[in-house]
Amino acid sequence: MGRHVRAGSLDTWVEQVGSGPDVLLIGGAGDTVESWSFQLDGLADRYRLTAFDNRGAGRTAMPDEPLTVAMMAEDAAAVLDALGIASAHVAGFSGGSIAAQELALRRPDLVRSLVLQGTWARPDRYLRTWLRFAGRLAAAAPGEREFLEGFWLDVYTPRAHADGTVEAFVEEVIAFPHKQPAEDLQRYLDALVDHDTTDRLRQVTAPTLVLVGGVDLVGRPELGRVVARAIPGARFELWDTEAHQPFQEVPDRWNARVDAFWQEVEARSGTPAPRTAADDRSSPGRRAEAPGAGEGSAAEPGTQPTEQIAGHLVAVGLVEHLVPGVGVDPQLHRQAAVAQRVGRRGDLGGVRPAHRVALPGEQKHRQPRGAGRPHPRGSPRG
């Protein structure tokens, strides 16, 4: 259950679940704890996850003052400080990824690693226009349903629109009681329009994974590449068939990928890795760009991952991306290659292709729809 926490000058709505290494989840415009439902349900057996409602969204109020990305980063830091968390793996999507960048720059002591989904360093003309349009759409749409149907054209894949996933998300959001006024959404979007970390990203010291959907029209691949090139040691991965929010459309796959990344960071730091999920998951359609390829950088040199981590990387299809210089034992590499060949023949138990996303509110593979949290966000329509 969530609760209000006095974080800095705000009473911020926070939910914390699980046990293990700390993870902080930062949502985008209008997003609440519920936007991370699949991660809170799917990763709590290995991590202690903290999510919060952004200021002006859901159960966290929007103070009557100008909003900046620096303030968003301060909000995130204040949540960690209020909960007594010394450092955490930080994951953010969309505007939340911009706040995560700023957090890593301002409070590097708090950031154990960064996962940036659908991110950018500076909005180009296309993105600035889109951000302004989204605010105008919220104000001008005849109703909440019409706003969501238009806004989410650029957020979810055509697949999700065609198979009923987006329609289900719309129904869940309309039923969500904590609405975001259109003017609060506009203030959030305005803060993103002119924010620029391009010349400062080289100062980020946290291990960083940049994930981008190949059909993402918001945080487009070329924008994510700029971020990965600028952060020392950052990795860039392009998921060809995904859009802006794959952590909701293909949550099993997304969870497996970030889990593997966090385990590797934990192994390099000398902290025992959390246990892996009972069922391995495949990750088709992802392209990682190798070190020296000009599209991202290698992982930071460090100690050897454990055999458990290597096996997990095999399960999610990452063997080909264990690059020289990371300290992977050649024997593990050979074992992983054999396991991968077996998996490609369909003989590796537990590996399955990506599937239709579970409907909002489900605890995947556990309870029927409606038994878990409501999905995604407090709608930006008051």
KEKE-3310 file (N, C-alpha, C; in steps of 0.2 Angstrom, whole numbers, plus 5000, padded with zeros to 4 digits):
npx = (5004:5002:5008:5008:5023:5034:5043:5056:5049:5037:5022:5023:5016:5020:5025:5032:5039:5044:5061:5078:5092:5090:5079:5074:5060:5055:5042:5035:5027:5012:5012:5009:5012:5005:5009:5020:5016:5018:5032:5033:5026:5032:5046:5048:5052:5066:5071:5070:5058:5054:5042:5034:5021:5022:5025:5010:5003:4992:4991:5000:5002:5003:5013:5010:5020:5034:5039:5053:5065:5076:5069:5061:5071:5076:5064:5064:5076:5073:5063:5071:5080:5071:5066:5077:5086:5102:5108:5102:5097:5092:5078:5070:5057:5053:5049:5053:5065:5073:5072:5079:5092:5096:5096:5106:5117:5116:5115:5125:5129:5118:5114:5115:5115:5109:5094:5088:5074:5067:5073:5081:5093:5092:5078:5074:5068:5056:5052:5050:5039:5030:5029:5023:5011:5005:5001:4992:4983:4978:4971:4961:4954:4938:4935:4941:4943:4945:4956:4966:4965:4971:4983:4990:4993:5006:5013:5011:5013:5007:5003:4998:4988:4980:4977:4969:4975:4978:4965:4960:4969:4964:4951:4954:4961:4952:4943:4951:4953:4961:4964:4973:4974:4973:4981:4991:4998:5002:5012:5021:5026:5030:5042:5050:5053:5063:5074:5091:5104:5115:5129:5133:5131:5143:5148:5141:5143:5137:5134:5126:5111:5104:5088:5078:5064:5061:5051:5047:5040:5042:5053:5064:5075:5087:5088:5090:5103:5111:5112:5118:5130:5136:5137:5149:5154:5141:5128:5119:5103:5093:5076:5068:5054:5047:5039:5036:5034:5039:5040:5027:5020:5027:5031:5037:5049:5055:5058:5066:5077:5082:5084:5095:5105:5105:5110:5122:5129:5128:5136:5149:5151:5154:5143:5132:5123:5105:5093:5088:5073:5061:5057:5064:5066:5063:5071:5067:5071:5079:5093:5109:5121:5138:5153:5164:5157:5152:5139:5137:5144:5155:5152:5158:5174:5177:5174:5172:5156:5145:5142:5129:5123:5128:5121:5108:5109:5110:5097:5089:5093:5106:5119:5127:5130:5139:5153:5171:5182:5174:5176:5172:5172:5180:5176:5163:5158:5159:5150:5138:5136:5133:5122:5114:5112:5105:5094:5089:5084:5073:5074:5077:5072:5058:5060:5051:5042:5039:5024:5006:5003:4999:4983:4980:4981:4981:4990:5002:5001:4997:4985:4968:4962:4959:4962:4974:4984:4976:4979:4988:4991:4987:4975:4979:4968:4957)
npy = (4994:5011:5027:5044:5053:5065:5073:5083:5099:5094:5084:5068:5055:5039:5022:5007:4992:4974:4967:4968:4974:4992:5001:5015:5021:5032:5041:5048:5062:5066:5054:5041:5031:5019:5018:5010:4997:4984:4982:4984:4973:4962:4962:4963:4952:4952:4964:4980:4990:5007:5018:5034:5046:5059:5077:5086:5076:5062:5058:5067:5084:5099:5112:5130:5136:5140:5126:5116:5105:5102:5104:5092:5082:5085:5082:5068:5065:5069:5060:5048:5052:5055:5042:5036:5030:5026:5024:5020:5010:5018:5020:5028:5034:5042:5059:5056:5050:5061:5068:5058:5059:5072:5070:5061:5069:5079:5073:5062:5053:5046:5038:5023:5016:5019:5017:5022:5025:5028:5042:5058:5071:5084:5092:5091:5100:5094:5086:5096:5103:5092:5091:5103:5102:5091:5097:5106:5098:5091:5102:5105:5094:5086:5077:5066:5053:5055:5063:5054:5044:5051:5056:5044:5039:5041:5035:5021:5005:5002:4989:4987:4996:4989:4977:4979:4982:4996:5001:4995:5001:5014:5013:5009:5021:5031:5026:5029:5037:5049:5062:5072:5089:5098:5110:5107:5096:5104:5112:5103:5098:5110:5112:5103:5107:5116:5111:5105:5094:5091:5095:5092:5078:5070:5071:5061:5048:5035:5018:5016:5012:5014:5013:5011:5012:5006:5011:5022:5037:5048:5048:5047:5035:5042:5052:5046:5040:5050:5053:5041:5041:5052:5049:5043:5026:5021:5011:5007:5002:4996:4992:4985:4983:4990:5004:5019:5015:5001:4994:4993:4987:4975:4969:4958:4955:4967:4969:4958:4962:4974:4968:4959:4969:4976:4966:4964:4976:4975:4964:4969:4978:4971:4967:4954:4946:4948:4935:4926:4927:4914:4910:4910:4923:4928:4939:4945:4954:4965:4976:4978:4990:4988:4991:5004:5005:5017:5021:5020:5015:5003:4992:4996:4991:4978:4967:4949:4943:4933:4915:4913:4925:4925:4915:4920:4930:4923:4918:4929:4932:4939:4935:4937:4950:4951:4958:4959:4965:4967:4957:4944:4927:4916:4903:4903:4911:4902:4892:4899:4901:4889:4886:4896:4892:4880:4886:4893:4883:4880:4871:4875:4876:4885:4897:4909:4917:4935:4941:4945:4960:4959:4964:4980:4982:4968:4956:4949:4932:4928:4933:4936:4949:4965:4962:4967:4982:4997:5003:5014:5028:5044:5052:5065:5074:5085)
npz = (5000:4996:5003:5009:5010:5018:5008:5005:5002:4998:5000:4996:4986:4989:4984:4991:4988:4990:4992:4994:4983:4981:4971:4961:4953:4941:4934:4919:4911:4919:4926:4938:4952:4948:4934:4934:4937:4932:4935:4948:4952:4946:4949:4963:4970:4970:4971:4981:4977:4974:4970:4964:4964:4952:4955:4954:4948:4950:4967:4972:4975:4965:4968:4968:4959:4947:4937:4935:4927:4936:4948:4947:4948:4961:4968:4967:4973:4986:4989:4991:5001:5011:5014:5018:5010:5004:4991:4975:4961:4947:4937:4923:4913:4897:4901:4914:4912:4909:4921:4928:4923:4927:4941:4942:4939:4948:4961:4962:4972:4975:4965:4959:4947:4930:4921:4906:4897:4882:4880:4879:4876:4873:4867:4850:4836:4831:4843:4852:4846:4847:4861:4865:4857:4864:4876:4872:4866:4877:4883:4874:4869:4867:4878:4890:4885:4872:4872:4877:4867:4856:4861:4864:4852:4848:4858:4861:4852:4835:4836:4849:4849:4839:4845:4856:4868:4870:4871:4882:4892:4891:4896:4909:4914:4913:4923:4934:4949:4953:4945:4934:4932:4916:4915:4924:4918:4907:4913:4917:4904:4898:4906:4901:4888:4885:4892:4894:4893:4886:4886:4898:4901:4900:4913:4920:4931:4934:4929:4914:4905:4890:4883:4868:4858:4842:4835:4842:4843:4850:4861:4851:4841:4837:4846:4858:4855:4855:4869:4874:4868:4874:4888:4898:4895:4893:4887:4873:4867:4854:4852:4840:4837:4846:4855:4864:4877:4882:4894:4898:4888:4884:4897:4904:4896:4897:4910:4912:4905:4912:4924:4922:4919:4931:4939:4934:4937:4951:4953:4949:4958:4969:4977:4983:4970:4967:4967:4952:4941:4942:4929:4914:4901:4884:4873:4859:4844:4848:4846:4851:4852:4848:4858:4852:4840:4838:4841:4854:4870:4877:4891:4907:4912:4923:4937:4935:4929:4938:4936:4937:4932:4919:4914:4915:4906:4895:4894:4891:4879:4877:4875:4863:4866:4876:4879:4874:4887:4897:4906:4906:4908:4897:4897:4902:4892:4881:4886:4887:4873:4868:4875:4870:4857:4858:4864:4853:4845:4851:4862:4875:4891:4897:4889:4880:4867:4865:4871:4870:4879:4897:4903:4910:4928:4930:4940:4933:4927:4939:4946:4941:4929:4936:4949:4954:4954:4948:4931:4923:4924:4932:4924:4912:4912:4920)
capx = (5000:5006:5007:5011:5029:5036:5049:5057:5043:5031:5019:5023:5013:5025:5024:5038:5038:5050:5067:5084:5095:5085:5077:5069:5056:5053:5038:5035:5021:5006:5012:5009:5014:5002:5012:5025:5013:5021:5038:5032:5023:5037:5053:5048:5055:5073:5073:5066:5057:5051:5039:5030:5017:5026:5021:5005:5000:4989:4990:5005:5000:5007:5013:5009:5027:5036:5041:5059:5068:5080:5065:5059:5076:5076:5059:5066:5081:5070:5060:5076:5082:5065:5065:5083:5089:5108:5108:5098:5097:5087:5075:5065:5055:5051:5051:5056:5072:5076:5073:5084:5098:5097:5097:5113:5121:5116:5116:5128:5129:5111:5112:5120:5115:5104:5091:5084:5069:5064:5076:5084:5097:5089:5072:5074:5062:5051:5050:5048:5033:5026:5027:5018:5005:5002:4998:4986:4978:4974:4966:4956:4951:4932:4934:4946:4944:4947:4963:4970:4966:4975:4990:4993:4995:5013:5016:5011:5014:5001:5001:4994:4981:4976:4975:4964:4978:4977:4958:4960:4972:4960:4946:4957:4963:4945:4941:4956:4950:4965:4965:4978:4972:4977:4986:4997:5001:5006:5018:5026:5028:5034:5048:5055:5054:5070:5079:5096:5109:5120:5135:5134:5131:5149:5149:5138:5147:5134:5133:5120:5108:5099:5084:5074:5060:5062:5045:5046:5040:5043:5060:5066:5082:5093:5089:5093:5110:5115:5113:5122:5137:5138:5138:5155:5153:5134:5126:5113:5100:5087:5071:5065:5047:5043:5038:5039:5033:5039:5039:5020:5018:5031:5034:5042:5055:5059:5060:5072:5083:5085:5086:5101:5109:5107:5114:5129:5131:5129:5142:5155:5152:5155:5137:5129:5117:5099:5091:5085:5067:5060:5056:5068:5062:5067:5071:5068:5070:5083:5099:5113:5127:5144:5158:5168:5153:5150:5132:5136:5150:5156:5151:5164:5178:5176:5175:5168:5150:5144:5139:5121:5122:5129:5115:5102:5110:5108:5090:5086:5096:5111:5125:5131:5132:5144:5159:5177:5184:5169:5179:5168:5177:5179:5173:5156:5156:5157:5144:5133:5135:5130:5115:5110:5111:5100:5088:5086:5081:5067:5075:5079:5065:5056:5061:5045:5042:5035:5017:5002:5004:4993:4979:4981:4978:4983:4996:5003:5002:4995:4978:4964:4961:4956:4964:4980:4983:4974:4984:4994:4992:4982:4975:4980:4962:4954)
capy = (5000:5018:5032:5051:5054:5072:5073:5090:5103:5090:5077:5064:5049:5034:5015:5003:4985:4970:4967:4967:4981:4997:5003:5020:5021:5039:5041:5054:5067:5064:5047:5039:5024:5014:5017:5005:4991:4977:4981:4983:4966:4957:4962:4963:4946:4952:4971:4984:4995:5013:5023:5039:5051:5065:5082:5088:5069:5058:5060:5072:5091:5103:5119:5136:5139:5137:5119:5114:5098:5102:5102:5085:5078:5086:5078:5061:5064:5070:5054:5044:5055:5054:5035:5033:5026:5029:5024:5016:5009:5023:5019:5033:5034:5049:5064:5053:5049:5067:5069:5054:5061:5077:5067:5058:5075:5083:5069:5056:5048:5043:5034:5017:5015:5022:5015:5028:5023:5034:5048:5063:5076:5091:5091:5094:5104:5089:5084:5102:5104:5087:5092:5108:5100:5087:5101:5109:5093:5090:5107:5106:5088:5086:5073:5062:5047:5058:5065:5048:5040:5055:5056:5038:5036:5041:5032:5014:5003:5000:4982:4988:4999:4984:4971:4980:4984:5003:5002:4993:5006:5020:5012:5009:5027:5034:5024:5031:5043:5054:5065:5077:5095:5099:5115:5104:5093:5109:5115:5098:5098:5116:5111:5098:5109:5120:5108:5103:5091:5089:5097:5089:5071:5067:5071:5056:5042:5029:5014:5018:5008:5018:5008:5015:5008:5007:5014:5027:5044:5053:5048:5043:5032:5046:5056:5041:5038:5056:5052:5036:5043:5057:5047:5038:5019:5020:5006:5009:4996:4998:4987:4987:4983:4993:5011:5023:5012:4994:4992:4991:4983:4969:4970:4952:4956:4973:4967:4953:4965:4978:4964:4957:4975:4978:4961:4965:4981:4973:4960:4973:4982:4966:4965:4948:4948:4946:4929:4928:4925:4907:4908:4914:4926:4929:4946:4946:4961:4970:4977:4982:4993:4986:4996:5006:5006:5024:5021:5019:5013:4996:4992:4998:4986:4976:4960:4944:4942:4926:4910:4914:4931:4923:4911:4924:4934:4919:4917:4934:4933:4944:4932:4940:4957:4951:4961:4959:4970:4967:4953:4938:4921:4913:4897:4905:4913:4896:4888:4903:4901:4882:4886:4900:4888:4876:4890:4895:4877:4879:4866:4878:4876:4892:4903:4910:4923:4940:4940:4951:4963:4958:4970:4984:4979:4961:4953:4944:4925:4927:4934:4939:4956:4969:4960:4971:4990:5000:5005:5017:5035:5048:5055:5073:5078:5085)
capz = (5000:4996:5008:5008:5013:5017:5004:5004:5003:4996:5003:4990:4987:4987:4986:4991:4988:4989:4996:4990:4981:4980:4964:4961:4947:4939:4928:4914:4912:4921:4928:4945:4954:4944:4928:4935:4940:4930:4938:4956:4953:4943:4951:4970:4973:4969:4973:4985:4972:4976:4964:4967:4960:4951:4957:4950:4946:4955:4974:4974:4973:4961:4971:4964:4957:4941:4937:4931:4928:4942:4953:4947:4951:4968:4971:4967:4978:4992:4991:4993:5007:5016:5015:5021:5005:5002:4984:4971:4954:4945:4930:4921:4906:4895:4905:4920:4911:4909:4928:4931:4921:4931:4947:4942:4938:4954:4967:4960:4977:4976:4959:4958:4940:4927:4915:4903:4892:4878:4883:4875:4880:4871:4862:4843:4834:4831:4849:4855:4844:4850:4868:4865:4855:4869:4881:4868:4865:4884:4885:4869:4867:4870:4883:4892:4881:4865:4873:4878:4861:4852:4864:4865:4846:4848:4864:4861:4846:4831:4838:4855:4847:4835:4849:4861:4874:4872:4873:4889:4896:4891:4901:4916:4916:4914:4930:4939:4952:4954:4939:4933:4928:4910:4916:4927:4913:4903:4916:4916:4897:4897:4909:4896:4881:4884:4896:4889:4897:4881:4888:4905:4902:4901:4920:4923:4932:4935:4924:4911:4900:4886:4879:4864:4854:4835:4832:4846:4839:4855:4862:4845:4842:4836:4852:4863:4853:4858:4876:4875:4866:4879:4895:4898:4896:4892:4882:4869:4864:4850:4852:4834:4836:4852:4855:4869:4884:4881:4900:4899:4882:4885:4903:4905:4892:4899:4917:4912:4903:4917:4930:4920:4919:4938:4942:4932:4941:4958:4953:4948:4965:4974:4981:4980:4965:4969:4964:4946:4941:4941:4922:4909:4896:4878:4871:4852:4841:4851:4844:4855:4847:4852:4859:4846:4834:4837:4843:4862:4873:4880:4898:4911:4914:4930:4939:4931:4932:4941:4931:4937:4928:4912:4912:4914:4900:4889:4894:4888:4872:4877:4874:4858:4868:4881:4875:4877:4891:4903:4911:4905:4908:4890:4897:4902:4885:4877:4889:4885:4866:4867:4878:4866:4851:4860:4865:4846:4842:4855:4867:4881:4894:4899:4885:4876:4863:4867:4870:4871:4886:4901:4904:4916:4934:4932:4942:4927:4929:4946:4947:4935:4928:4941:4956:4956:4954:4942:4927:4921:4926:4933:4917:4912:4911:4926)
cpx = (5004:5004:5010:5018:5031:5043:5051:5051:5036:5028:5018:5021:5018:5023:5030:5036:5044:5055:5073:5087:5089:5085:5072:5066:5053:5049:5038:5029:5015:5006:5012:5012:5012:5005:5017:5022:5016:5028:5037:5029:5029:5044:5054:5051:5063:5075:5068:5064:5053:5048:5035:5026:5021:5022:5016:5001:4997:4988:4996:5003:5005:5007:5012:5016:5029:5040:5047:5061:5072:5075:5062:5065:5077:5070:5061:5072:5078:5066:5065:5079:5077:5065:5072:5087:5096:5110:5104:5099:5091:5085:5070:5063:5052:5053:5054:5063:5076:5077:5079:5091:5100:5099:5104:5118:5122:5117:5119:5129:5123:5110:5118:5120:5109:5101:5087:5080:5066:5066:5079:5088:5094:5084:5074:5068:5055:5048:5047:5040:5028:5024:5022:5011:5001:4998:4992:4981:4974:4969:4960:4952:4944:4931:4941:4948:4947:4954:4967:4971:4971:4982:4993:4995:5003:5017:5016:5011:5007:4998:4996:4988:4977:4973:4970:4968:4977:4970:4957:4963:4968:4954:4948:4959:4957:4942:4945:4954:4954:4968:4970:4975:4976:4982:4992:5001:5005:5012:5023:5030:5032:5041:5053:5057:5061:5075:5085:5102:5115:5127:5137:5134:5137:5151:5146:5143:5144:5134:5126:5118:5103:5095:5079:5070:5061:5057:5043:5046:5041:5051:5064:5073:5088:5094:5092:5101:5114:5117:5118:5129:5140:5140:5144:5152:5145:5133:5119:5110:5093:5082:5067:5058:5043:5043:5040:5039:5033:5038:5032:5018:5021:5035:5039:5049:5059:5061:5066:5078:5086:5087:5093:5107:5111:5111:5121:5132:5133:5135:5149:5156:5154:5149:5134:5123:5111:5097:5087:5077:5066:5060:5060:5064:5066:5066:5072:5068:5074:5090:5103:5119:5133:5149:5162:5164:5151:5143:5131:5143:5149:5154:5158:5167:5177:5177:5171:5161:5150:5141:5131:5119:5123:5123:5109:5103:5108:5101:5086:5089:5101:5118:5130:5133:5137:5151:5165:5179:5179:5172:5175:5173:5175:5175:5165:5154:5154:5151:5138:5131:5131:5123:5111:5108:5105:5093:5085:5082:5074:5067:5076:5073:5064:5056:5054:5046:5038:5028:5013:5002:4998:4989:4981:4977:4979:4989:4998:5005:5000:4987:4974:4964:4957:4958:4970:4979:4979:4979:4985:4995:4986:4981:4976:4974:4958:4946)
cpy = (5006:5022:5039:5051:5062:5071:5080:5095:5100:5085:5073:5057:5044:5027:5012:4996:4981:4971:4965:4974:4986:4999:5009:5021:5028:5039:5047:5058:5064:5057:5047:5033:5019:5013:5011:4998:4985:4976:4980:4976:4961:4957:4963:4957:4947:4959:4974:4990:5001:5017:5028:5043:5057:5071:5084:5082:5065:5061:5065:5079:5094:5110:5124:5139:5136:5130:5118:5107:5097:5101:5095:5081:5079:5083:5071:5060:5065:5064:5049:5046:5053:5046:5032:5029:5029:5030:5019:5015:5014:5021:5025:5032:5041:5055:5062:5052:5055:5069:5065:5056:5067:5075:5064:5063:5078:5079:5062:5051:5044:5038:5029:5015:5018:5018:5020:5025:5028:5041:5052:5068:5083:5089:5094:5097:5100:5088:5090:5103:5099:5089:5098:5106:5095:5091:5104:5104:5091:5096:5108:5100:5088:5082:5069:5056:5050:5060:5059:5045:5044:5055:5050:5035:5036:5038:5024:5012:5002:4993:4983:4991:4994:4979:4972:4982:4991:5004:5000:4998:5012:5019:5012:5016:5031:5032:5026:5037:5049:5058:5071:5083:5096:5105:5112:5100:5098:5111:5110:5098:5104:5115:5107:5102:5112:5117:5105:5100:5089:5089:5095:5082:5068:5067:5065:5050:5036:5025:5015:5013:5012:5013:5013:5010:5010:5011:5020:5034:5050:5053:5044:5040:5037:5051:5052:5040:5044:5055:5047:5037:5048:5055:5042:5031:5017:5015:5008:5003:4998:4991:4988:4988:4987:5001:5014:5020:5004:4991:4990:4986:4976:4969:4964:4953:4962:4972:4962:4957:4970:4974:4962:4963:4976:4972:4962:4970:4979:4968:4964:4977:4977:4964:4959:4950:4945:4939:4931:4925:4917:4905:4913:4917:4928:4937:4947:4953:4966:4970:4981:4984:4992:4992:4998:5007:5013:5026:5020:5016:5006:4997:4993:4992:4984:4969:4955:4943:4934:4922:4911:4920:4929:4919:4915:4928:4930:4918:4923:4936:4938:4941:4936:4947:4957:4952:4960:4966:4971:4962:4946:4932:4918:4907:4898:4907:4907:4892:4892:4902:4894:4883:4890:4896:4883:4879:4891:4889:4876:4874:4869:4880:4883:4898:4903:4916:4929:4939:4946:4953:4961:4965:4974:4982:4972:4961:4947:4937:4923:4927:4937:4946:4959:4967:4964:4978:4992:5003:5012:5024:5039:5052:5063:5076:5079:5086)
cpz = (5000:5002:5006:5013:5012:5014:5002:5006:5001:5000:4997:4991:4984:4989:4986:4992:4988:4994:4992:4988:4980:4973:4965:4954:4946:4933:4924:4916:4914:4925:4936:4946:4950:4937:4928:4938:4939:4933:4945:4957:4951:4945:4959:4973:4973:4971:4978:4980:4975:4970:4968:4962:4959:4954:4952:4946:4951:4962:4977:4971:4969:4964:4966:4963:4951:4942:4933:4932:4934:4948:4953:4950:4958:4971:4972:4972:4985:4994:4994:5000:5013:5018:5018:5016:5003:4995:4981:4964:4952:4938:4929:4914:4904:4899:4912:4919:4911:4917:4931:4929:4925:4938:4947:4942:4945:4961:4965:4965:4978:4970:4958:4951:4937:4921:4912:4897:4888:4880:4877:4879:4879:4866:4855:4842:4834:4838:4853:4853:4846:4857:4869:4862:4860:4874:4878:4868:4872:4885:4880:4867:4871:4876:4885:4888:4874:4866:4873:4871:4856:4855:4864:4858:4845:4854:4864:4853:4842:4834:4844:4854:4843:4840:4855:4868:4875:4874:4880:4894:4896:4896:4908:4918:4917:4921:4936:4943:4953:4948:4939:4929:4922:4911:4920:4922:4908:4906:4916:4909:4896:4900:4905:4890:4880:4889:4891:4894:4892:4883:4894:4906:4903:4908:4923:4924:4933:4929:4921:4905:4896:4882:4875:4859:4847:4832:4837:4843:4844:4857:4856:4845:4841:4842:4857:4861:4856:4865:4878:4873:4871:4886:4894:4899:4895:4887:4879:4866:4861:4850:4846:4833:4841:4851:4861:4876:4884:4888:4902:4894:4883:4891:4905:4902:4895:4906:4917:4910:4908:4923:4928:4921:4927:4941:4940:4936:4948:4958:4953:4955:4970:4979:4978:4976:4968:4965:4957:4946:4939:4933:4918:4904:4890:4877:4863:4850:4844:4848:4848:4851:4851:4853:4853:4840:4833:4839:4851:4864:4876:4888:4901:4913:4922:4932:4935:4934:4934:4935:4931:4932:4921:4910:4911:4908:4894:4888:4891:4882:4872:4876:4869:4860:4874:4878:4878:4881:4897:4908:4911:4904:4901:4891:4898:4896:4881:4879:4887:4878:4865:4870:4873:4859:4852:4861:4858:4843:4846:4861:4874:4885:4897:4895:4880:4872:4867:4866:4871:4878:4890:4902:4910:4922:4935:4935:4938:4930:4936:4948:4941:4935:4934:4948:4958:4956:4948:4938:4927:4924:4928:4927:4917:4910:4918:4926)
residu = (MET:GLY:ARG:HIS:VAL:ARG:ALA:GLY:SER:LEU:ASP:THR:TRP:VAL:GLU:GLN:VAL:GLY:SER:GLY:PRO:ASP:VAL:LEU:LEU:ILE:GLY:GLY:ALA:GLY:ASP:THR:VAL:GLU:SER:TRP:SER:PHE:GLN:LEU:ASP:GLY:LEU:ALA:ASP:ARG:TYR:ARG:LEU:THR:ALA:PHE:ASP:ASN:ARG:GLY:ALA:GLY:ARG:THR:ALA:MET:PRO:ASP:GLU:PRO:LEU:THR:VAL:ALA:MET:MET:ALA:GLU:ASP:ALA:ALA:ALA:VAL:LEU:ASP:ALA:LEU:GLY:ILE:ALA:SER:ALA:HIS:VAL:ALA:GLY:PHE:SER:GLY:GLY:SER:ILE:ALA:ALA:GLN:GLU:LEU:ALA:LEU:ARG:ARG:PRO:ASP:LEU:VAL:ARG:SER:LEU:VAL:LEU:GLN:GLY:THR:TRP:ALA:ARG:PRO:ASP:ARG:TYR:LEU:ARG:THR:TRP:LEU:ARG:PHE:ALA:GLY:ARG:LEU:ALA:ALA:ALA:ALA:PRO:GLY:GLU:ARG:GLU:PHE:LEU:GLU:GLY:PHE:TRP:LEU:ASP:VAL:TYR:THR:PRO:ARG:ALA:HIS:ALA:ASP:GLY:THR:VAL:GLU:ALA:PHE:VAL:GLU:GLU:VAL:ILE:ALA:PHE:PRO:HIS:LYS:GLN:PRO:ALA:GLU:ASP:LEU:GLN:ARG:TYR:LEU:ASP:ALA:LEU:VAL:ASP:HIS:ASP:THR:THR:ASP:ARG:LEU:ARG:GLN:VAL:THR:ALA:PRO:THR:LEU:VAL:LEU:VAL:GLY:GLY:VAL:ASP:LEU:VAL:GLY:ARG:PRO:GLU:LEU:GLY:ARG:VAL:VAL:ALA:ARG:ALA:ILE:PRO:GLY:ALA:ARG:PHE:GLU:LEU:TRP:ASP:THR:GLU:ALA:HIS:GLN:PRO:PHE:GLN:GLU:VAL:PRO:ASP:ARG:TRP:ASN:ALA:ARG:VAL:ASP:ALA:PHE:TRP:GLN:GLU:VAL:GLU:ALA:ARG:SER:GLY:THR:PRO:ALA:PRO:ARG:THR:ALA:ALA:ASP:ASP:ARG:SER:SER:PRO:GLY:ARG:ARG:ALA:GLU:ALA:PRO:GLY:ALA:GLY:GLU:GLY:SER:ALA:ALA:GLU:PRO:GLY:THR:GLN:PRO:THR:GLU:GLN:ILE:ALA:GLY:HIS:LEU:VAL:ALA:VAL:GLY:LEU:VAL:GLU:HIS:LEU:VAL:PRO:GLY:VAL:GLY:VAL:ASP:PRO:GLN:LEU:HIS:ARG:GLN:ALA:ALA:VAL:ALA:GLN:ARG:VAL:GLY:ARG:ARG:GLY:ASP:LEU:GLY:GLY:VAL:ARG:PRO:ALA:HIS:ARG:VAL:ALA:LEU:PRO:GLY:GLU:GLN:LYS:HIS:ARG:GLN:PRO:ARG:GLY:ALA:GLY:ARG:PRO:HIS:PRO:ARG:GLY:SER:PRO:ARG:GLY)
# end
